[in-house]
Amino acid sequence: MTQSHPHTAFKVRNAEDMLRLKEALTANGIPSYGPTRLGPPGQASVYFMDPFGNHLEFETDSLPDVPVGPPDHSQLRYEWRG
């Protein structure tokens, strides 16, 4: 499988931490996509971007029953107000 975009991924310990990180992104107005799965069952990723447009990912191997498919990068852009 070829990678559709260069990015940095951060391994997340468990499903609870993954969901907390997703909530923190949302609470801070940072668009994200996921959790979604490209790997085996249990694998899940949440994609987002930093203010400079770098693609980032939180990834865990302990979140079952998430949709399968690549991220929609058009939903990740935002204007940083820092």
mmCIF file of the N, C-alpha and C atoms, coordinates in Angstrom:
data_MODEL
# 
_entry.id   MODEL 
# 
loop_
_atom_site.group_PDB 
_atom_site.id 
_atom_site.type_symbol 
_atom_site.label_atom_id 
_atom_site.label_alt_id 
_atom_site.label_comp_id 
_atom_site.label_asym_id 
_atom_site.label_entity_id 
_atom_site.label_seq_id 
_atom_site.pdbx_PDB_ins_code 
_atom_site.Cartn_x 
_atom_site.Cartn_y 
_atom_site.Cartn_z 
_atom_site.occupancy 
_atom_site.B_iso_or_equiv 
_atom_site.pdbx_formal_charge 
_atom_site.auth_seq_id 
_atom_site.auth_comp_id 
_atom_site.auth_asym_id 
_atom_site.auth_atom_id 
_atom_site.pdbx_PDB_model_num 
ATOM 1   N N  . MET A 1 1  ? 0.852   -1.170 0.000  1.00 0.00 ? 1  MET A N  1 
ATOM 2   C CA . MET A 1 1  ? 0.000   0.000  0.000  1.00 0.00 ? 1  MET A CA 1 
ATOM 3   C C  . MET A 1 1  ? 0.900   1.236  0.000  1.00 0.00 ? 1  MET A C  1 
ATOM 4   N N  . THR A 1 2  ? 0.616   2.202  -0.865 1.00 0.00 ? 2  THR A N  1 
ATOM 5   C CA . THR A 1 2  ? 1.388   3.435  -0.872 1.00 0.00 ? 2  THR A CA 1 
ATOM 6   C C  . THR A 1 2  ? 0.735   4.441  0.057  1.00 0.00 ? 2  THR A C  1 
ATOM 7   N N  . GLN A 1 3  ? 1.576   5.254  0.637  1.00 0.00 ? 3  GLN A N  1 
ATOM 8   C CA . GLN A 1 3  ? 1.088   6.258  1.572  1.00 0.00 ? 3  GLN A CA 1 
ATOM 9   C C  . GLN A 1 3  ? 0.595   7.465  0.782  1.00 0.00 ? 3  GLN A C  1 
ATOM 10  N N  . SER A 1 4  ? -0.609  7.932  1.055  1.00 0.00 ? 4  SER A N  1 
ATOM 11  C CA . SER A 1 4  ? -1.199  9.029  0.300  1.00 0.00 ? 4  SER A CA 1 
ATOM 12  C C  . SER A 1 4  ? -0.667  10.387 0.717  1.00 0.00 ? 4  SER A C  1 
ATOM 13  N N  . HIS A 1 5  ? -0.038  10.457 1.846  1.00 0.00 ? 5  HIS A N  1 
ATOM 14  C CA . HIS A 1 5  ? 0.473   11.743 2.330  1.00 0.00 ? 5  HIS A CA 1 
ATOM 15  C C  . HIS A 1 5  ? 1.561   11.496 3.368  1.00 0.00 ? 5  HIS A C  1 
ATOM 16  N N  . PRO A 1 6  ? 2.609   12.298 3.357  1.00 0.00 ? 6  PRO A N  1 
ATOM 17  C CA . PRO A 1 6  ? 3.585   12.153 4.437  1.00 0.00 ? 6  PRO A CA 1 
ATOM 18  C C  . PRO A 1 6  ? 2.980   12.704 5.731  1.00 0.00 ? 6  PRO A C  1 
ATOM 19  N N  . HIS A 1 7  ? 3.213   12.003 6.815  1.00 0.00 ? 7  HIS A N  1 
ATOM 20  C CA . HIS A 1 7  ? 2.665   12.463 8.090  1.00 0.00 ? 7  HIS A CA 1 
ATOM 21  C C  . HIS A 1 7  ? 3.460   11.876 9.248  1.00 0.00 ? 7  HIS A C  1 
ATOM 22  N N  . THR A 1 8  ? 3.179   12.405 10.425 1.00 0.00 ? 8  THR A N  1 
ATOM 23  C CA . THR A 1 8  ? 3.767   11.890 11.654 1.00 0.00 ? 8  THR A CA 1 
ATOM 24  C C  . THR A 1 8  ? 2.657   11.244 12.460 1.00 0.00 ? 8  THR A C  1 
ATOM 25  N N  . ALA A 1 9  ? 2.895   10.014 12.920 1.00 0.00 ? 9  ALA A N  1 
ATOM 26  C CA . ALA A 1 9  ? 1.899   9.283  13.703 1.00 0.00 ? 9  ALA A CA 1 
ATOM 27  C C  . ALA A 1 9  ? 2.391   9.123  15.135 1.00 0.00 ? 9  ALA A C  1 
ATOM 28  N N  . PHE A 1 10 ? 1.466   9.243  16.058 1.00 0.00 ? 10 PHE A N  1 
ATOM 29  C CA . PHE A 1 10 ? 1.740   9.071  17.474 1.00 0.00 ? 10 PHE A CA 1 
ATOM 30  C C  . PHE A 1 10 ? 0.951   7.878  17.986 1.00 0.00 ? 10 PHE A C  1 
ATOM 31  N N  . LYS A 1 11 ? 1.633   6.912  18.559 1.00 0.00 ? 11 LYS A N  1 
ATOM 32  C CA . LYS A 1 11 ? 0.989   5.712  19.103 1.00 0.00 ? 11 LYS A CA 1 
ATOM 33  C C  . LYS A 1 11 ? 0.271   6.070  20.400 1.00 0.00 ? 11 LYS A C  1 
ATOM 34  N N  . VAL A 1 12 ? -0.983  5.662  20.501 1.00 0.00 ? 12 VAL A N  1 
ATOM 35  C CA . VAL A 1 12 ? -1.809  5.904  21.684 1.00 0.00 ? 12 VAL A CA 1 
ATOM 36  C C  . VAL A 1 12 ? -2.020  4.573  22.387 1.00 0.00 ? 12 VAL A C  1 
ATOM 37  N N  . ARG A 1 13 ? -1.872  4.571  23.699 1.00 0.00 ? 13 ARG A N  1 
ATOM 38  C CA . ARG A 1 13 ? -1.883  3.351  24.498 1.00 0.00 ? 13 ARG A CA 1 
ATOM 39  C C  . ARG A 1 13 ? -3.169  2.546  24.417 1.00 0.00 ? 13 ARG A C  1 
ATOM 40  N N  . ASN A 1 14 ? -4.324  3.218  24.512 1.00 0.00 ? 14 ASN A N  1 
ATOM 41  C CA . ASN A 1 14 ? -5.580  2.461  24.559 1.00 0.00 ? 14 ASN A CA 1 
ATOM 42  C C  . ASN A 1 14 ? -6.743  3.275  23.990 1.00 0.00 ? 14 ASN A C  1 
ATOM 43  N N  . ALA A 1 15 ? -7.896  2.645  23.873 1.00 0.00 ? 15 ALA A N  1 
ATOM 44  C CA . ALA A 1 15 ? -9.072  3.272  23.276 1.00 0.00 ? 15 ALA A CA 1 
ATOM 45  C C  . ALA A 1 15 ? -9.530  4.492  24.076 1.00 0.00 ? 15 ALA A C  1 
ATOM 46  N N  . GLU A 1 16 ? -9.481  4.412  25.392 1.00 0.00 ? 16 GLU A N  1 
ATOM 47  C CA . GLU A 1 16 ? -9.929  5.534  26.220 1.00 0.00 ? 16 GLU A CA 1 
ATOM 48  C C  . GLU A 1 16 ? -9.065  6.772  25.969 1.00 0.00 ? 16 GLU A C  1 
ATOM 49  N N  . ASP A 1 17 ? -7.750  6.592  25.885 1.00 0.00 ? 17 ASP A N  1 
ATOM 50  C CA . ASP A 1 17 ? -6.865  7.726  25.603 1.00 0.00 ? 17 ASP A CA 1 
ATOM 51  C C  . ASP A 1 17 ? -7.135  8.290  24.215 1.00 0.00 ? 17 ASP A C  1 
ATOM 52  N N  . MET A 1 18 ? -7.378  7.406  23.242 1.00 0.00 ? 18 MET A N  1 
ATOM 53  C CA . MET A 1 18 ? -7.670  7.858  21.878 1.00 0.00 ? 18 MET A CA 1 
ATOM 54  C C  . MET A 1 18 ? -8.912  8.731  21.862 1.00 0.00 ? 18 MET A C  1 
ATOM 55  N N  . LEU A 1 19 ? -9.969  8.302  22.533 1.00 0.00 ? 19 LEU A N  1 
ATOM 56  C CA . LEU A 1 19 ? -11.211 9.067  22.545 1.00 0.00 ? 19 LEU A CA 1 
ATOM 57  C C  . LEU A 1 19 ? -11.041 10.381 23.296 1.00 0.00 ? 19 LEU A C  1 
ATOM 58  N N  . ARG A 1 20 ? -10.228 10.405 24.352 1.00 0.00 ? 20 ARG A N  1 
ATOM 59  C CA . ARG A 1 20 ? -9.939  11.659 25.067 1.00 0.00 ? 20 ARG A CA 1 
ATOM 60  C C  . ARG A 1 20 ? -9.184  12.639 24.179 1.00 0.00 ? 20 ARG A C  1 
ATOM 61  N N  . LEU A 1 21 ? -8.240  12.133 23.405 1.00 0.00 ? 21 LEU A N  1 
ATOM 62  C CA . LEU A 1 21 ? -7.491  13.000 22.495 1.00 0.00 ? 21 LEU A CA 1 
ATOM 63  C C  . LEU A 1 21 ? -8.409  13.569 21.414 1.00 0.00 ? 21 LEU A C  1 
ATOM 64  N N  . LYS A 1 22 ? -9.288  12.754 20.879 1.00 0.00 ? 22 LYS A N  1 
ATOM 65  C CA . LYS A 1 22 ? -10.263 13.221 19.885 1.00 0.00 ? 22 LYS A CA 1 
ATOM 66  C C  . LYS A 1 22 ? -11.135 14.323 20.482 1.00 0.00 ? 22 LYS A C  1 
ATOM 67  N N  . GLU A 1 23 ? -11.614 14.121 21.713 1.00 0.00 ? 23 GLU A N  1 
ATOM 68  C CA . GLU A 1 23 ? -12.426 15.135 22.394 1.00 0.00 ? 23 GLU A CA 1 
ATOM 69  C C  . GLU A 1 23 ? -11.640 16.422 22.607 1.00 0.00 ? 23 GLU A C  1 
ATOM 70  N N  . ALA A 1 24 ? -10.352 16.313 22.949 1.00 0.00 ? 24 ALA A N  1 
ATOM 71  C CA . ALA A 1 24 ? -9.523  17.499 23.166 1.00 0.00 ? 24 ALA A CA 1 
ATOM 72  C C  . ALA A 1 24 ? -9.332  18.289 21.873 1.00 0.00 ? 24 ALA A C  1 
ATOM 73  N N  . LEU A 1 25 ? -9.146  17.590 20.763 1.00 0.00 ? 25 LEU A N  1 
ATOM 74  C CA . LEU A 1 25 ? -9.041  18.277 19.476 1.00 0.00 ? 25 LEU A CA 1 
ATOM 75  C C  . LEU A 1 25 ? -10.324 19.052 19.195 1.00 0.00 ? 25 LEU A C  1 
ATOM 76  N N  . THR A 1 26 ? -11.458 18.385 19.350 1.00 0.00 ? 26 THR A N  1 
ATOM 77  C CA . THR A 1 26 ? -12.760 19.017 19.100 1.00 0.00 ? 26 THR A CA 1 
ATOM 78  C C  . THR A 1 26 ? -12.984 20.206 20.026 1.00 0.00 ? 26 THR A C  1 
ATOM 79  N N  . ALA A 1 27 ? -12.690 20.050 21.312 1.00 0.00 ? 27 ALA A N  1 
ATOM 80  C CA . ALA A 1 27 ? -12.890 21.120 22.296 1.00 0.00 ? 27 ALA A CA 1 
ATOM 81  C C  . ALA A 1 27 ? -12.035 22.350 21.985 1.00 0.00 ? 27 ALA A C  1 
ATOM 82  N N  . ASN A 1 28 ? -10.906 22.133 21.304 1.00 0.00 ? 28 ASN A N  1 
ATOM 83  C CA . ASN A 1 28 ? -10.012 23.242 20.975 1.00 0.00 ? 28 ASN A CA 1 
ATOM 84  C C  . ASN A 1 28 ? -10.195 23.739 19.544 1.00 0.00 ? 28 ASN A C  1 
ATOM 85  N N  . GLY A 1 29 ? -11.269 23.299 18.890 1.00 0.00 ? 29 GLY A N  1 
ATOM 86  C CA . GLY A 1 29 ? -11.601 23.791 17.563 1.00 0.00 ? 29 GLY A CA 1 
ATOM 87  C C  . GLY A 1 29 ? -10.702 23.280 16.452 1.00 0.00 ? 29 GLY A C  1 
ATOM 88  N N  . ILE A 1 30 ? -10.048 22.144 16.680 1.00 0.00 ? 30 ILE A N  1 
ATOM 89  C CA . ILE A 1 30 ? -9.156  21.570 15.679 1.00 0.00 ? 30 ILE A CA 1 
ATOM 90  C C  . ILE A 1 30 ? -9.905  20.470 14.935 1.00 0.00 ? 30 ILE A C  1 
ATOM 91  N N  . PRO A 1 31 ? -10.142 20.665 13.645 1.00 0.00 ? 31 PRO A N  1 
ATOM 92  C CA . PRO A 1 31 ? -10.846 19.631 12.876 1.00 0.00 ? 31 PRO A CA 1 
ATOM 93  C C  . PRO A 1 31 ? -10.053 18.322 12.854 1.00 0.00 ? 31 PRO A C  1 
ATOM 94  N N  . SER A 1 32 ? -10.755 17.229 12.928 1.00 0.00 ? 32 SER A N  1 
ATOM 95  C CA . SER A 1 32 ? -10.106 15.921 12.856 1.00 0.00 ? 32 SER A CA 1 
ATOM 96  C C  . SER A 1 32 ? -11.000 14.972 12.079 1.00 0.00 ? 32 SER A C  1 
ATOM 97  N N  . TYR A 1 33 ? -10.421 13.860 11.676 1.00 0.00 ? 33 TYR A N  1 
ATOM 98  C CA . TYR A 1 33 ? -11.163 12.844 10.937 1.00 0.00 ? 33 TYR A CA 1 
ATOM 99  C C  . TYR A 1 33 ? -10.908 11.506 11.603 1.00 0.00 ? 33 TYR A C  1 
ATOM 100 N N  . GLY A 1 34 ? -11.964 10.820 11.957 1.00 0.00 ? 34 GLY A N  1 
ATOM 101 C CA . GLY A 1 34 ? -11.815 9.520  12.585 1.00 0.00 ? 34 GLY A CA 1 
ATOM 102 C C  . GLY A 1 34 ? -12.489 9.489  13.937 1.00 0.00 ? 34 GLY A C  1 
ATOM 103 N N  . PRO A 1 35 ? -12.372 8.384  14.597 1.00 0.00 ? 35 PRO A N  1 
ATOM 104 C CA . PRO A 1 35 ? -11.498 7.273  14.266 1.00 0.00 ? 35 PRO A CA 1 
ATOM 105 C C  . PRO A 1 35 ? -11.963 6.510  13.032 1.00 0.00 ? 35 PRO A C  1 
ATOM 106 N N  . THR A 1 36 ? -10.977 6.077  12.274 1.00 0.00 ? 36 THR A N  1 
ATOM 107 C CA . THR A 1 36 ? -11.176 5.273  11.090 1.00 0.00 ? 36 THR A CA 1 
ATOM 108 C C  . THR A 1 36 ? -10.084 4.217  11.041 1.00 0.00 ? 36 THR A C  1 
ATOM 109 N N  . ARG A 1 37 ? -10.281 3.205  10.221 1.00 0.00 ? 37 ARG A N  1 
ATOM 110 C CA . ARG A 1 37 ? -9.337  2.081  10.218 1.00 0.00 ? 37 ARG A CA 1 
ATOM 111 C C  . ARG A 1 37 ? -8.820  1.822  8.815  1.00 0.00 ? 37 ARG A C  1 
ATOM 112 N N  . LEU A 1 38 ? -7.503  1.671  8.710  1.00 0.00 ? 38 LEU A N  1 
ATOM 113 C CA . LEU A 1 38 ? -6.864  1.215  7.482  1.00 0.00 ? 38 LEU A CA 1 
ATOM 114 C C  . LEU A 1 38 ? -6.148  -0.109 7.697  1.00 0.00 ? 38 LEU A C  1 
ATOM 115 N N  . GLY A 1 39 ? -5.978  -0.496 8.937  1.00 0.00 ? 39 GLY A N  1 
ATOM 116 C CA . GLY A 1 39 ? -5.255  -1.717 9.277  1.00 0.00 ? 39 GLY A CA 1 
ATOM 117 C C  . GLY A 1 39 ? -6.180  -2.833 9.708  1.00 0.00 ? 39 GLY A C  1 
ATOM 118 N N  . PRO A 1 40 ? -5.650  -3.770 10.487 1.00 0.00 ? 40 PRO A N  1 
ATOM 119 C CA . PRO A 1 40 ? -6.436  -4.916 10.940 1.00 0.00 ? 40 PRO A CA 1 
ATOM 120 C C  . PRO A 1 40 ? -7.504  -4.504 11.956 1.00 0.00 ? 40 PRO A C  1 
ATOM 121 N N  . PRO A 1 41 ? -8.470  -5.364 12.218 1.00 0.00 ? 41 PRO A N  1 
ATOM 122 C CA . PRO A 1 41 ? -9.489  -5.063 13.226 1.00 0.00 ? 41 PRO A CA 1 
ATOM 123 C C  . PRO A 1 41 ? -8.843  -4.656 14.550 1.00 0.00 ? 41 PRO A C  1 
ATOM 124 N N  . GLY A 1 42 ? -9.391  -3.610 15.154 1.00 0.00 ? 42 GLY A N  1 
ATOM 125 C CA . GLY A 1 42 ? -8.852  -3.085 16.400 1.00 0.00 ? 42 GLY A CA 1 
ATOM 126 C C  . GLY A 1 42 ? -7.998  -1.850 16.172 1.00 0.00 ? 42 GLY A C  1 
ATOM 127 N N  . GLN A 1 43 ? -7.377  -1.769 14.997 1.00 0.00 ? 43 GLN A N  1 
ATOM 128 C CA . GLN A 1 43 ? -6.563  -0.602 14.677 1.00 0.00 ? 43 GLN A CA 1 
ATOM 129 C C  . GLN A 1 43 ? -7.486  0.570  14.389 1.00 0.00 ? 43 GLN A C  1 
ATOM 130 N N  . ALA A 1 44 ? -7.113  1.753  14.849 1.00 0.00 ? 44 ALA A N  1 
ATOM 131 C CA . ALA A 1 44 ? -7.903  2.957  14.588 1.00 0.00 ? 44 ALA A CA 1 
ATOM 132 C C  . ALA A 1 44 ? -6.989  4.167  14.572 1.00 0.00 ? 44 ALA A C  1 
ATOM 133 N N  . SER A 1 45 ? -7.339  5.132  13.743 1.00 0.00 ? 45 SER A N  1 
ATOM 134 C CA . SER A 1 45 ? -6.565  6.357  13.623 1.00 0.00 ? 45 SER A CA 1 
ATOM 135 C C  . SER A 1 45 ? -7.474  7.568  13.651 1.00 0.00 ? 45 SER A C  1 
ATOM 136 N N  . VAL A 1 46 ? -6.961  8.652  14.226 1.00 0.00 ? 46 VAL A N  1 
ATOM 137 C CA . VAL A 1 46 ? -7.590  9.967  14.156 1.00 0.00 ? 46 VAL A CA 1 
ATOM 138 C C  . VAL A 1 46 ? -6.562  10.876 13.489 1.00 0.00 ? 46 VAL A C  1 
ATOM 139 N N  . TYR A 1 47 ? -6.986  11.545 12.414 1.00 0.00 ? 47 TYR A N  1 
ATOM 140 C CA . TYR A 1 47 ? -6.102  12.411 11.642 1.00 0.00 ? 47 TYR A CA 1 
ATOM 141 C C  . TYR A 1 47 ? -6.435  13.872 11.909 1.00 0.00 ? 47 TYR A C  1 
ATOM 142 N N  . PHE A 1 48 ? -5.415  14.717 11.914 1.00 0.00 ? 48 PHE A N  1 
ATOM 143 C CA . PHE A 1 48 ? -5.598  16.153 12.084 1.00 0.00 ? 48 PHE A CA 1 
ATOM 144 C C  . PHE A 1 48 ? -4.363  16.849 11.533 1.00 0.00 ? 48 PHE A C  1 
ATOM 145 N N  . MET A 1 49 ? -4.386  18.181 11.516 1.00 0.00 ? 49 MET A N  1 
ATOM 146 C CA . MET A 1 49 ? -3.251  18.944 11.013 1.00 0.00 ? 49 MET A CA 1 
ATOM 147 C C  . MET A 1 49 ? -2.804  19.957 12.059 1.00 0.00 ? 49 MET A C  1 
ATOM 148 N N  . ASP A 1 50 ? -1.509  20.269 12.041 1.00 0.00 ? 50 ASP A N  1 
ATOM 149 C CA . ASP A 1 50 ? -1.037  21.342 12.907 1.00 0.00 ? 50 ASP A CA 1 
ATOM 150 C C  . ASP A 1 50 ? -1.226  22.680 12.176 1.00 0.00 ? 50 ASP A C  1 
ATOM 151 N N  . PRO A 1 51 ? -0.973  23.801 12.846 1.00 0.00 ? 51 PRO A N  1 
ATOM 152 C CA . PRO A 1 51 ? -1.214  25.109 12.223 1.00 0.00 ? 51 PRO A CA 1 
ATOM 153 C C  . PRO A 1 51 ? -0.395  25.360 10.956 1.00 0.00 ? 51 PRO A C  1 
ATOM 154 N N  . PHE A 1 52 ? 0.659   24.587 10.745 1.00 0.00 ? 52 PHE A N  1 
ATOM 155 C CA . PHE A 1 52 ? 1.521   24.784 9.585  1.00 0.00 ? 52 PHE A CA 1 
ATOM 156 C C  . PHE A 1 52 ? 1.149   23.865 8.422  1.00 0.00 ? 52 PHE A C  1 
ATOM 157 N N  . GLY A 1 53 ? 0.089   23.080 8.594  1.00 0.00 ? 53 GLY A N  1 
ATOM 158 C CA . GLY A 1 53 ? -0.380  22.201 7.530  1.00 0.00 ? 53 GLY A CA 1 
ATOM 159 C C  . GLY A 1 53 ? 0.240   20.817 7.530  1.00 0.00 ? 53 GLY A C  1 
ATOM 160 N N  . ASN A 1 54 ? 1.009   20.482 8.574  1.00 0.00 ? 54 ASN A N  1 
ATOM 161 C CA . ASN A 1 54 ? 1.576   19.136 8.664  1.00 0.00 ? 54 ASN A CA 1 
ATOM 162 C C  . ASN A 1 54 ? 0.490   18.140 9.058  1.00 0.00 ? 54 ASN A C  1 
ATOM 163 N N  . HIS A 1 55 ? 0.467   17.012 8.380  1.00 0.00 ? 55 HIS A N  1 
ATOM 164 C CA . HIS A 1 55 ? -0.509  15.961 8.666  1.00 0.00 ? 55 HIS A CA 1 
ATOM 165 C C  . HIS A 1 55 ? -0.033  15.147 9.867  1.00 0.00 ? 55 HIS A C  1 
ATOM 166 N N  . LEU A 1 56 ? -0.938  14.947 10.827 1.00 0.00 ? 56 LEU A N  1 
ATOM 167 C CA . LEU A 1 56 ? -0.631  14.215 12.052 1.00 0.00 ? 56 LEU A CA 1 
ATOM 168 C C  . LEU A 1 56 ? -1.681  13.130 12.270 1.00 0.00 ? 56 LEU A C  1 
ATOM 169 N N  . GLU A 1 57 ? -1.299  12.129 13.048 1.00 0.00 ? 57 GLU A N  1 
ATOM 170 C CA . GLU A 1 57 ? -2.193  10.996 13.287 1.00 0.00 ? 57 GLU A CA 1 
ATOM 171 C C  . GLU A 1 57 ? -1.985  10.471 14.702 1.00 0.00 ? 57 GLU A C  1 
ATOM 172 N N  . PHE A 1 58 ? -3.089  10.194 15.390 1.00 0.00 ? 58 PHE A N  1 
ATOM 173 C CA . PHE A 1 58 ? -3.068  9.395  16.608 1.00 0.00 ? 58 PHE A CA 1 
ATOM 174 C C  . PHE A 1 58 ? -3.500  7.999  16.187 1.00 0.00 ? 58 PHE A C  1 
ATOM 175 N N  . GLU A 1 59 ? -2.792  6.968  16.638 1.00 0.00 ? 59 GLU A N  1 
ATOM 176 C CA . GLU A 1 59 ? -3.088  5.593  16.222 1.00 0.00 ? 59 GLU A CA 1 
ATOM 177 C C  . GLU A 1 59 ? -3.073  4.670  17.423 1.00 0.00 ? 59 GLU A C  1 
ATOM 178 N N  . THR A 1 60 ? -4.051  3.764  17.476 1.00 0.00 ? 60 THR A N  1 
ATOM 179 C CA . THR A 1 60 ? -4.112  2.767  18.535 1.00 0.00 ? 60 THR A CA 1 
ATOM 180 C C  . THR A 1 60 ? -4.478  1.415  17.931 1.00 0.00 ? 60 THR A C  1 
ATOM 181 N N  . ASP A 1 61 ? -4.213  0.367  18.681 1.00 0.00 ? 61 ASP A N  1 
ATOM 182 C CA . ASP A 1 61 ? -4.569  -0.985 18.245 1.00 0.00 ? 61 ASP A CA 1 
ATOM 183 C C  . ASP A 1 61 ? -5.676  -1.580 19.112 1.00 0.00 ? 61 ASP A C  1 
ATOM 184 N N  . SER A 1 62 ? -6.414  -0.714 19.810 1.00 0.00 ? 62 SER A N  1 
ATOM 185 C CA . SER A 1 62 ? -7.392  -1.248 20.765 1.00 0.00 ? 62 SER A CA 1 
ATOM 186 C C  . SER A 1 62 ? -8.766  -0.597 20.660 1.00 0.00 ? 62 SER A C  1 
ATOM 187 N N  . LEU A 1 63 ? -9.166  -0.189 19.463 1.00 0.00 ? 63 LEU A N  1 
ATOM 188 C CA . LEU A 1 63 ? -10.480 0.436  19.302 1.00 0.00 ? 63 LEU A CA 1 
ATOM 189 C C  . LEU A 1 63 ? -11.262 -0.326 18.232 1.00 0.00 ? 63 LEU A C  1 
ATOM 190 N N  . PRO A 1 64 ? -12.110 -1.265 18.647 1.00 0.00 ? 64 PRO A N  1 
ATOM 191 C CA . PRO A 1 64 ? -12.853 -2.073 17.675 1.00 0.00 ? 64 PRO A CA 1 
ATOM 192 C C  . PRO A 1 64 ? -14.013 -1.299 17.054 1.00 0.00 ? 64 PRO A C  1 
ATOM 193 N N  . ASP A 1 65 ? -14.519 -1.850 15.980 1.00 0.00 ? 65 ASP A N  1 
ATOM 194 C CA . ASP A 1 65 ? -15.767 -1.371 15.370 1.00 0.00 ? 65 ASP A CA 1 
ATOM 195 C C  . ASP A 1 65 ? -15.725 0.089  14.917 1.00 0.00 ? 65 ASP A C  1 
ATOM 196 N N  . VAL A 1 66 ? -14.709 0.444  14.155 1.00 0.00 ? 66 VAL A N  1 
ATOM 197 C CA . VAL A 1 66 ? -14.672 1.774  13.552 1.00 0.00 ? 66 VAL A CA 1 
ATOM 198 C C  . VAL A 1 66 ? -14.785 1.626  12.041 1.00 0.00 ? 66 VAL A C  1 
ATOM 199 N N  . PRO A 1 67 ? -15.283 2.651  11.356 1.00 0.00 ? 67 PRO A N  1 
ATOM 200 C CA . PRO A 1 67 ? -15.404 2.566  9.900  1.00 0.00 ? 67 PRO A CA 1 
ATOM 201 C C  . PRO A 1 67 ? -14.048 2.346  9.234  1.00 0.00 ? 67 PRO A C  1 
ATOM 202 N N  . VAL A 1 68 ? -14.072 1.714  8.092  1.00 0.00 ? 68 VAL A N  1 
ATOM 203 C CA . VAL A 1 68 ? -12.856 1.444  7.332  1.00 0.00 ? 68 VAL A CA 1 
ATOM 204 C C  . VAL A 1 68 ? -12.751 2.466  6.208  1.00 0.00 ? 68 VAL A C  1 
ATOM 205 N N  . GLY A 1 69 ? -11.569 3.056  6.063  1.00 0.00 ? 69 GLY A N  1 
ATOM 206 C CA . GLY A 1 69 ? -11.351 3.967  4.943  1.00 0.00 ? 69 GLY A CA 1 
ATOM 207 C C  . GLY A 1 69 ? -10.320 5.019  5.263  1.00 0.00 ? 69 GLY A C  1 
ATOM 208 N N  . PRO A 1 70 ? -9.776  5.624  4.202  1.00 0.00 ? 70 PRO A N  1 
ATOM 209 C CA . PRO A 1 70 ? -8.756  6.661  4.387  1.00 0.00 ? 70 PRO A CA 1 
ATOM 210 C C  . PRO A 1 70 ? -9.387  7.967  4.872  1.00 0.00 ? 70 PRO A C  1 
ATOM 211 N N  . PRO A 1 71 ? -8.579  8.860  5.435  1.00 0.00 ? 71 PRO A N  1 
ATOM 212 C CA . PRO A 1 71 ? -9.112  10.137 5.915  1.00 0.00 ? 71 PRO A CA 1 
ATOM 213 C C  . PRO A 1 71 ? -9.479  11.055 4.753  1.00 0.00 ? 71 PRO A C  1 
ATOM 214 N N  . ASP A 1 72 ? -10.443 11.922 4.984  1.00 0.00 ? 72 ASP A N  1 
ATOM 215 C CA . ASP A 1 72 ? -10.813 12.962 4.029  1.00 0.00 ? 72 ASP A CA 1 
ATOM 216 C C  . ASP A 1 72 ? -10.057 14.225 4.443  1.00 0.00 ? 72 ASP A C  1 
ATOM 217 N N  . HIS A 1 73 ? -8.936  14.471 3.789  1.00 0.00 ? 73 HIS A N  1 
ATOM 218 C CA . HIS A 1 73 ? -8.073  15.593 4.174  1.00 0.00 ? 73 HIS A CA 1 
ATOM 219 C C  . HIS A 1 73 ? -8.733  16.955 3.975  1.00 0.00 ? 73 HIS A C  1 
ATOM 220 N N  . SER A 1 74 ? -9.758  17.027 3.136  1.00 0.00 ? 74 SER A N  1 
ATOM 221 C CA . SER A 1 74 ? -10.428 18.311 2.928  1.00 0.00 ? 74 SER A CA 1 
ATOM 222 C C  . SER A 1 74 ? -11.143 18.783 4.195  1.00 0.00 ? 74 SER A C  1 
ATOM 223 N N  . GLN A 1 75 ? -11.413 17.879 5.125  1.00 0.00 ? 75 GLN A N  1 
ATOM 224 C CA . GLN A 1 75 ? -12.085 18.245 6.371  1.00 0.00 ? 75 GLN A CA 1 
ATOM 225 C C  . GLN A 1 75 ? -11.117 18.685 7.464  1.00 0.00 ? 75 GLN A C  1 
ATOM 226 N N  . LEU A 1 76 ? -9.821  18.682 7.190  1.00 0.00 ? 76 LEU A N  1 
ATOM 227 C CA . LEU A 1 76 ? -8.827  18.911 8.251  1.00 0.00 ? 76 LEU A CA 1 
ATOM 228 C C  . LEU A 1 76 ? -8.271  20.323 8.292  1.00 0.00 ? 76 LEU A C  1 
ATOM 229 N N  . ARG A 1 77 ? -8.472  21.123 7.278  1.00 0.00 ? 77 ARG A N  1 
ATOM 230 C CA . ARG A 1 77 ? -7.887  22.466 7.242  1.00 0.00 ? 77 ARG A CA 1 
ATOM 231 C C  . ARG A 1 77 ? -8.625  23.405 8.195  1.00 0.00 ? 77 ARG A C  1 
ATOM 232 N N  . TYR A 1 78 ? -7.858  24.272 8.828  1.00 0.00 ? 78 TYR A N  1 
ATOM 233 C CA . TYR A 1 78 ? -8.433  25.273 9.705  1.00 0.00 ? 78 TYR A CA 1 
ATOM 234 C C  . TYR A 1 78 ? -7.489  26.452 9.791  1.00 0.00 ? 78 TYR A C  1 
ATOM 235 N N  . GLU A 1 79 ? -7.986  27.568 10.283 1.00 0.00 ? 79 GLU A N  1 
ATOM 236 C CA . GLU A 1 79 ? -7.170  28.765 10.448 1.00 0.00 ? 79 GLU A CA 1 
ATOM 237 C C  . GLU A 1 79 ? -6.760  28.881 11.906 1.00 0.00 ? 79 GLU A C  1 
ATOM 238 N N  . TRP A 1 80 ? -5.481  28.916 12.144 1.00 0.00 ? 80 TRP A N  1 
ATOM 239 C CA . TRP A 1 80 ? -4.960  29.007 13.504 1.00 0.00 ? 80 TRP A CA 1 
ATOM 240 C C  . TRP A 1 80 ? -5.120  30.422 14.021 1.00 0.00 ? 80 TRP A C  1 
ATOM 241 N N  . ARG A 1 81 ? -5.670  30.538 15.193 1.00 0.00 ? 81 ARG A N  1 
ATOM 242 C CA . ARG A 1 81 ? -5.860  31.846 15.835 1.00 0.00 ? 81 ARG A CA 1 
ATOM 243 C C  . ARG A 1 81 ? -5.050  31.889 17.120 1.00 0.00 ? 81 ARG A C  1 
ATOM 244 N N  . GLY A 1 82 ? -3.736  31.744 17.003 1.00 0.00 ? 82 GLY A N  1 
ATOM 245 C CA . GLY A 1 82 ? -2.881  31.656 18.176 1.00 0.00 ? 82 GLY A CA 1 
ATOM 246 C C  . GLY A 1 82 ? -2.100  32.805 18.460 1.00 0.00 ? 82 GLY A C  1 
# 
